[in-house]
């Protein structure tokens, strides 16, 4: 005897519910991807409101995605300052990866009071939130070589955000790039974000203004052994013409000129920036 229409409807409903349960179970069991972990960290409560407000200029999701960040990597953040990117990197890497923060070397004979305060504040920040930062290892910035950061097998990523102009001024850009090269594993990535100068800007002007040409960075990274792997316009700002009375520090967040032309600098926003990726050849 053929099943009744009511019986057929019941069977179809049962099969549909079973299929839905199977799909839901599969979705629950799906592994968390790098993008999932990164998006969760960017939206996480560990980030300060002031730091979140800068996302519109710093584009952390797109920037770290471009550099290839994954939750199981070993990453060295160079000169983390107050920890703007640390707030994102540490939660992403907490469970399956490793984050090293290369901060000011306070043991150096020429360590400045400013550097000591900056590192102390950074370490205090980490200590106040062990759930996110307990596994972060804080070490010293390399000038010629890393002294206390040596990841077994090498690092997957070395990341530096808006620091290269300082190393040019201090005269150790090439030594620092060679240190990054040495600490990376073959195939590892150096990710660079830096204030971008107009092509043809002189070295003297780069030092004075804080803006650096892309060609200068690429040439010096190649001289250190890196292969240039690509650029992104993620952090470009076409409103910034690179010509300000106090260089890049005229713009937010520094606003070195105080109230002088403040409204116009706020309308420009943060600096025009290059975003470059380099690879240590295998």
VMD Tcl script that draws the C-alpha trace (Angstrom):
set ca {
  {0.00 0.00 0.00}
  {1.34 3.46 -0.92}
  {2.00 5.84 2.02}
  {-0.60 8.51 2.62}
  {0.11 12.18 1.70}
  {0.40 13.00 5.40}
  {2.94 10.22 5.87}
  {4.98 11.44 2.88}
  {5.00 14.99 4.28}
  {6.18 13.68 7.66}
  {9.04 11.72 6.06}
  {10.15 14.74 4.00}
  {10.12 16.97 7.11}
  {12.13 14.40 9.07}
  {14.76 14.21 6.32}
  {14.99 18.00 6.07}
  {15.47 18.36 9.84}
  {18.15 15.66 9.83}
  {19.99 17.37 6.99}
  {19.81 20.71 8.77}
  {21.22 19.13 11.93}
  {24.09 17.59 9.96}
  {24.93 20.93 8.35}
  {24.79 22.73 11.68}
  {27.08 20.15 13.25}
  {29.53 20.49 10.38}
  {29.50 24.26 10.71}
  {30.14 24.03 14.46}
  {33.07 21.71 13.88}
  {34.63 23.87 11.15}
  {38.06 25.20 12.12}
  {38.52 28.88 12.83}
  {40.30 30.53 9.91}
  {42.91 33.29 10.03}
  {40.33 35.84 8.90}
  {37.90 34.69 11.61}
  {40.52 35.05 14.34}
  {41.69 38.39 13.00}
  {38.19 39.85 12.74}
  {37.40 38.65 16.27}
  {40.56 40.26 17.65}
  {39.86 43.57 15.91}
  {36.34 43.57 17.40}
  {37.54 42.35 20.81}
  {37.06 44.18 24.12}
  {40.82 44.26 24.78}
  {41.19 47.16 22.34}
  {40.93 50.70 23.64}
  {38.34 53.09 22.22}
  {41.10 55.46 21.13}
  {42.82 52.71 19.18}
  {39.60 51.56 17.54}
  {39.02 55.12 16.32}
  {42.18 54.85 14.19}
  {41.02 51.77 12.27}
  {39.69 54.01 9.51}
  {43.26 55.12 8.79}
  {45.23 52.01 9.70}
  {43.00 49.29 8.17}
  {44.27 46.46 10.41}
  {42.17 43.69 8.85}
  {43.28 44.37 5.30}
  {46.87 45.16 6.31}
  {47.46 41.99 8.33}
  {45.63 39.93 5.72}
  {47.99 41.33 3.06}
  {51.01 40.38 5.19}
  {49.63 36.84 5.49}
  {49.04 36.64 9.24}
  {47.78 33.24 10.45}
  {46.95 32.09 14.02}
  {49.66 29.40 14.09}
  {52.59 31.62 13.08}
  {55.58 32.96 14.97}
  {55.54 36.75 14.63}
  {57.94 39.49 15.73}
  {56.45 42.95 16.08}
  {59.16 45.59 15.81}
  {58.94 48.70 18.01}
  {55.35 48.15 19.21}
  {55.19 51.51 20.99}
  {52.05 51.64 23.07}
  {50.76 48.37 21.64}
  {48.28 49.48 18.97}
  {48.93 46.43 16.82}
  {49.82 44.24 19.83}
  {46.18 44.49 20.93}
  {45.27 42.67 17.71}
  {48.24 40.38 17.16}
  {48.37 38.88 20.67}
  {44.81 37.46 20.72}
  {45.17 36.08 17.19}
  {48.39 34.23 18.08}
  {47.60 33.38 21.71}
  {46.39 29.79 21.33}
  {48.35 28.39 18.39}
  {51.13 30.83 17.56}
  {53.73 33.00 19.24}
  {54.21 36.78 19.45}
  {57.51 38.48 20.25}
  {57.54 42.24 20.83}
  {60.90 43.90 20.15}
  {60.70 47.05 22.27}
  {63.31 49.57 23.45}
  {66.42 47.99 24.97}
  {66.33 49.49 28.45}
  {69.56 47.71 29.42}
  {71.59 49.61 26.81}
  {74.03 52.19 28.23}
  {72.47 54.90 26.07}
  {68.86 53.98 26.86}
  {66.78 57.16 27.00}
  {64.32 58.05 29.72}
  {61.61 58.22 27.07}
  {62.45 54.71 25.87}
  {62.41 53.38 29.43}
  {59.00 54.95 30.09}
  {57.61 53.60 26.83}
  {58.70 50.05 27.52}
  {57.53 50.20 31.15}
  {54.10 51.38 30.03}
  {53.96 48.63 27.40}
  {54.86 45.93 29.91}
  {52.31 47.33 32.36}
  {49.66 47.11 29.65}
  {50.48 43.44 29.04}
  {50.48 42.61 32.76}
  {47.02 44.12 33.23}
  {45.43 41.67 30.76}
  {47.08 38.26 31.15}
  {44.24 36.52 29.34}
  {45.37 38.13 26.10}
  {49.02 39.00 26.70}
  {50.54 36.46 29.11}
  {52.21 34.56 26.27}
  {53.78 37.62 24.63}
  {57.58 37.66 24.95}
  {59.07 41.15 25.20}
  {62.62 41.57 23.96}
  {64.97 44.26 22.70}
  {64.95 46.11 19.42}
  {67.79 45.03 17.16}
  {70.29 47.57 15.94}
  {72.81 45.18 14.43}
  {71.25 41.88 15.56}
  {68.60 40.49 17.88}
  {70.09 39.84 21.31}
  {67.27 38.10 23.18}
  {64.74 37.09 20.52}
  {65.59 33.88 18.69}
  {62.50 31.87 17.68}
  {63.35 28.17 17.21}
  {63.43 27.57 13.47}
  {62.98 31.26 12.75}
  {59.99 33.59 12.56}
  {57.22 33.45 9.97}
  {56.59 37.20 10.03}
  {58.49 40.31 11.04}
  {56.21 43.35 11.09}
  {57.14 47.02 11.33}
  {54.69 49.91 11.31}
  {55.92 53.48 10.68}
  {59.44 52.98 12.05}
  {61.78 53.07 9.07}
  {62.15 56.87 9.07}
  {63.56 56.64 12.61}
  {66.13 54.03 11.61}
  {67.24 56.14 8.66}
  {67.71 59.12 10.97}
  {69.58 56.99 13.53}
  {71.81 55.44 10.87}
  {71.04 51.76 11.32}
  {68.36 50.95 8.74}
  {70.60 48.52 6.84}
  {71.77 46.75 10.01}
  {68.17 46.40 11.20}
  {67.01 44.99 7.87}
  {69.81 42.43 7.97}
  {68.75 41.48 11.50}
  {65.17 40.94 10.29}
  {66.46 38.80 7.44}
  {68.54 36.67 9.81}
  {65.69 36.01 12.25}
  {63.17 34.95 9.59}
  {62.86 31.37 8.39}
  {63.39 30.79 4.66}
  {60.16 31.82 2.96}
  {59.30 34.14 5.84}
  {57.78 37.58 5.31}
  {58.84 41.10 6.26}
  {55.82 43.41 6.33}
  {56.45 47.16 6.18}
  {54.08 50.06 6.63}
  {55.70 53.51 6.39}
  {54.87 57.14 5.69}
  {55.27 57.56 1.93}
  {57.23 60.42 0.34}
  {56.78 61.76 -3.15}
  {59.17 59.99 -5.58}
  {62.44 61.86 -5.91}
  {62.43 63.21 -2.33}
  {65.99 63.64 -1.07}
  {67.40 61.70 1.87}
  {67.74 64.96 3.79}
  {64.04 65.69 3.29}
  {63.08 62.16 4.27}
  {64.90 62.54 7.57}
  {63.40 65.99 8.17}
  {59.80 65.13 7.31}
  {59.41 61.47 8.31}
  {58.19 60.58 4.80}
  {60.24 57.94 2.94}
  {60.10 56.99 -0.73}
  {59.01 53.48 -1.67}
  {62.07 53.03 -3.88}
  {64.36 53.79 -0.95}
  {62.75 51.08 1.21}
  {62.67 48.53 -1.60}
  {66.30 49.14 -2.58}
  {67.57 48.78 0.99}
  {65.46 45.68 1.69}
  {66.81 44.04 -1.45}
  {70.35 44.96 -0.42}
  {69.70 43.06 2.84}
  {68.76 39.95 0.86}
  {64.99 40.23 0.60}
  {62.93 39.66 -2.52}
  {60.23 42.26 -3.12}
  {56.88 40.43 -3.03}
  {54.36 43.19 -3.61}
  {52.73 46.45 -2.55}
  {49.24 47.40 -1.52}
  {47.39 50.73 -1.49}
  {45.45 49.72 1.63}
  {46.94 52.59 3.64}
  {47.14 55.19 0.91}
  {45.70 58.65 1.62}
  {45.38 60.80 -1.52}
  {44.44 63.83 0.62}
  {47.99 63.93 2.00}
  {50.36 65.88 -0.29}
  {53.38 65.13 1.98}
  {54.14 68.85 2.37}
  {53.52 70.16 5.89}
  {55.38 72.57 8.19}
  {56.18 69.86 10.76}
  {56.44 66.99 8.31}
  {54.33 63.95 8.98}
  {53.97 65.08 12.59}
  {51.74 67.94 11.46}
  {48.99 65.37 10.91}
  {46.98 63.40 13.45}
  {47.56 61.76 15.80}
  {50.57 63.96 16.66}
  {49.31 67.38 15.51}
  {52.61 68.97 16.45}
  {51.43 72.42 15.41}
  {48.74 72.47 18.08}
  {45.82 74.63 17.00}
  {47.67 75.99 13.95}
  {45.71 74.78 10.91}
  {44.34 71.98 13.06}
  {41.07 71.73 11.17}
  {42.81 71.33 7.82}
  {45.15 68.64 9.17}
  {42.23 66.78 10.73}
  {40.47 66.91 7.36}
  {43.51 65.28 5.74}
  {43.63 62.56 8.37}
  {46.63 60.34 9.04}
  {49.53 60.15 6.60}
  {49.70 58.59 3.16}
  {51.44 55.25 3.73}
  {53.13 52.56 1.70}
  {52.38 48.93 2.54}
  {55.11 46.61 1.26}
  {55.81 42.89 1.52}
  {59.20 41.20 1.25}
  {60.19 37.53 1.32}
  {63.34 35.83 2.55}
  {64.14 33.45 -0.34}
  {64.08 29.73 0.39}
}
mol new
graphics top color blue
foreach p $ca { graphics top sphere $p radius 0.5 }
foreach p [lrange $ca 0 end-1] q [lrange $ca 1 end] { graphics top cylinder $p $q radius 0.2 }
display resetview
